[in-house]
Amino acid sequence: MELEAQGNPAMNKVLLILSCILLSIGNCGSPLIMRLYFIHGGKRVWFSSWLETGGWPIILFPLIITYLNRRAKQGTSTKPFFMKRPLFIASAVIGILTGLDDYLYAYGVARLPVSTSSLIIASQLAFTAAFAFLLVKQKFTSYSINAVVLLTIGAGVLALHTSNDRPSGESSKEYFAGFFMTLGASALYGFVLPLVELTYKKAKQAITYSLVMEIQMVMSLFATLFCTIGMLINKDFQAIPREARAFELGDTKYYVVVVWSAIISQCFFMGAVGIIFCASSLLSGIVIAVLLPATEILAVIFFREKFQAEKGVALALSLWGFVSYFYGEIKDDRKKKQTLVDTQVPQDIPKP
C-alpha cells in the first residue's frame, strides 16, 4: 500500500495519530535516556548528539516495504525513491541545521536536570509560532492563540522552581552554559519545523508519506555526518570502548542505552515531520509543548526529581491549551463542511 494521505481524510487521521504516538515516545523518552547516559558516567556530548539522528537506517525498512509493494503493482520500472535533486539539497541543508541543534540540545542535557532542560525546550513553541507566521503564513485563530499563550505560561510557571536545581558539583558557569545552549536549541528547532513545512509547500512534486520518510532519512543522514565530523575532531570514536568499561551500569547496559537512545530519538523526528505533513508545524510544536509535563512526571519517577506544585499547574495549563487547540480545529472543520454544503448547487431541479 502506498502511504498516500493527501486527499484521503481517513488515512490522514491514521497517519496523524501514528505521528503523535511516535512524537510522544521520542519527546518523553529521548531526554530521559540521554540524561541516563550522562549521570552514569557518559561524557561525550558529540557522541550523544550523533545518537539523536544516528538511527536513520531504521527508516530504510518501511521504505523498502513500500518500494516492493509499488514494484509488485507497477513492474520493474518502478523507481526506488521519489525525491528529486532540489528537494534533496533542501533536505540536506535542513539536516545540517538539525545536526547543530542536536549538539546544542545534547550539551544542555549534559549540564541540566531533565525538568529544567524540558521546560526550556517548551519555549520552542513561541519560536515555532513566530517562524510559522513568517515562513508559511500560518493563520492563527483565537483558539490556537489561546493554546500558545497557555502552553507558554505553563512553561513560565515551571521556571519558578529552577533557582535551586543545579546539580551538585557543577559550577554556575557550566549550568548557565547548559541553559543558554538549550535555549539556542529551542530557537533553532523552532525555526527548523516551519522550514520543513515550507520545503513541503515549495517542492515541485507531490508530497506523499513515503516521500516524507525519504526527506527525514536525508535530514538525519546529513545531521549524523555533521556530528560525525565533531566526533572525529573530539576523538570520540576512540573513547567509546573506554567509556563503556567505566560506565556505572556496566558495559553491556552502556551499549543498550546507546542503541535505544538512537531508536527513540528517531521516533521523535519521524513523529515531528509526520505531524507537519498531516497538519502543520504549529501543531507539531504544540504537541511537543503539551508533552512537557509528562516528561516532568517521568523524570520524577525515574530520577526522583522533585514534583513541586508548579509542575501540577503547568500540567493543567498544558492540557487546557491542547484541548483549546483541538476544539478550535473541530469547530473550524465543521464550519468548512457547513459552508461547502451551503454553496453546493442542487443537481436535479424539479421542472415546474
Stockholm file with secondary structure:
# STOCKHOLM 1.0

chainA/1-352         MELEAQGNPAMNKVLLILSCILLSIGNCGSPLIMRLYFIHGGKRVWFSSWLETGGWPIILFPLIITYLNRRAKQGTSTKPFFMKRPLFIASAVIGILTGLDDYLYAYGVARLPVSTSSLIIASQLAFTAAFAFLLVKQKFTSYSINAVVLLTIGAGVLALHTSNDRPSGESSKEYFAGFFMTLGASALYGFVLPLVELTYKKAKQAITYSLVMEIQMVMSLFATLFCTIGMLINKDFQAIPREARAFELGDTKYYVVVVWSAIISQCFFMGAVGIIFCASSLLSGIVIAVLLPATEILAVIFFREKFQAEKGVALALSLWGFVSYFYGEIKDDRKKKQTLVDTQVPQDIPKP
#=GR chainA/1-352 SS CCCCCTTCHHHHHHHHHHHHHHHHHHHHHHHHHHHHHHHTTCCCHHHHHHHHHTTGGGGHHHHHHHHHHHHHHHCTTCCSCCCCHHHHHHHHHHHHHHHHHHHHHHHHHHHSCHHHHHHHHTTHHHHHHHHHHHHSCCCCCHHHHHHHHHHHHHHHHHGGGGGGCCCTTCCHHHHHHHHHHHHHHHHHHHHHHHHHHHHHHHCSSCCCHHHHHHHHHHHHHHHHHHHHHHHHHHTHHHHHHHHHHHCTTCHHHHHHHHHHHHHHHHHHHHHHHHHHHHSCHHHHHHHHHHTHHHHHHHHHHHHCCCCCHHHHHHHHHHHHHHHHHHHHHHHHHHHHHHHHHHHCCCSCCCCC
#=GC SS_cons         CCCCCTTCHHHHHHHHHHHHHHHHHHHHHHHHHHHHHHHTTCCCHHHHHHHHHTTGGGGHHHHHHHHHHHHHHHCTTCCSCCCCHHHHHHHHHHHHHHHHHHHHHHHHHHHSCHHHHHHHHTTHHHHHHHHHHHHSCCCCCHHHHHHHHHHHHHHHHHGGGGGGCCCTTCCHHHHHHHHHHHHHHHHHHHHHHHHHHHHHHHCSSCCCHHHHHHHHHHHHHHHHHHHHHHHHHHTHHHHHHHHHHHCTTCHHHHHHHHHHHHHHHHHHHHHHHHHHHHSCHHHHHHHHHHTHHHHHHHHHHHHCCCCCHHHHHHHHHHHHHHHHHHHHHHHHHHHHHHHHHHHCCCSCCCCC
//
